[in-house]
Amino acid sequence: MISKEESNNSACLKVCSDSTADKLENIAFAIHSLCGIPTTIRSVECKGIRVERGKIIDRDYTGPILEEVIRTNKLIRTRPDEGVYKGKCVVVAPIRNDNGDAVGAVGIVDIVAALDIYTVFSEYPGIVDEVEKSRKEQRSELIHSVKEARKKMK
């Protein structure tokens, strides 16, 4: 079946279990462009692509986590023991059809998991304290202004 968009020579992105790397390329580049980090994608029946630094590195790509996500139909955050991203934190999600079955998988390097969360958030309590102090000061100033306005009205 040809959609209205396809018959008008417009782009129509559709992921099927037999989508080839060529068909998945635009999706991979869209995700890669948004995140700016290594991106991989494949369908159930065909190997896919790996994009890094704005370029396709591999057009016949698969990885152990992509394959596991397709097999289990579940999101996985892990550090692979093998493959191109061995030892790197990755997050891979299934691409599902309308019935909820996995037809592919897409993955990125998980930069959030790679961050030293303690260092990133060690300043957080101080920031919260500063915001609360500022809020109390503003409230106090507002109350003072209201009282002054009431005095002038009398």
C-alpha positions, 0 to 999 in steps of 0.5 A: 500500500502506498501512502498519500505522502509517498505518491506525492514523492514526499518523504515518508519514514516507516520502520518495518522488520525488514527495513534496510540500513538505507531506509533507517539512515534518515532516522539515525541522522535525526537522532544523532543530530539531536543528541550529537552522540554516537547513534545506532539503529537496525531492524529485526531482519536487516543490519543497520547503521552506526553514525558518529561525528556526523558520518556513517561509520558502518552500513552493516552494523549490529551490536549485542545490545541492539540484538538483545533489545530486539529479542526482549522488546525492552529498553536496556541501559548497560555497559556491553562486554563486547562489540564496538561500544564495549565498556561504554554506557549505552541505552537502547530502545525497541522500535515497536509496531502498532501491535507492540512487537519489536521491529527494530532497535535504536541506541545511543551512548548514554552520556548521563550514565557516564557522568559523575553524578555526585560531582554534577549534583554536589552543588545542588543543596547549596543552590536550593538553599540560595533559591529558598533564601532569595524567595524568603527575602522577596516574600518579606519585601513584598509583605513590607511593601503591602504594609507600607501601602496600607499605612499610606492609605490610612 
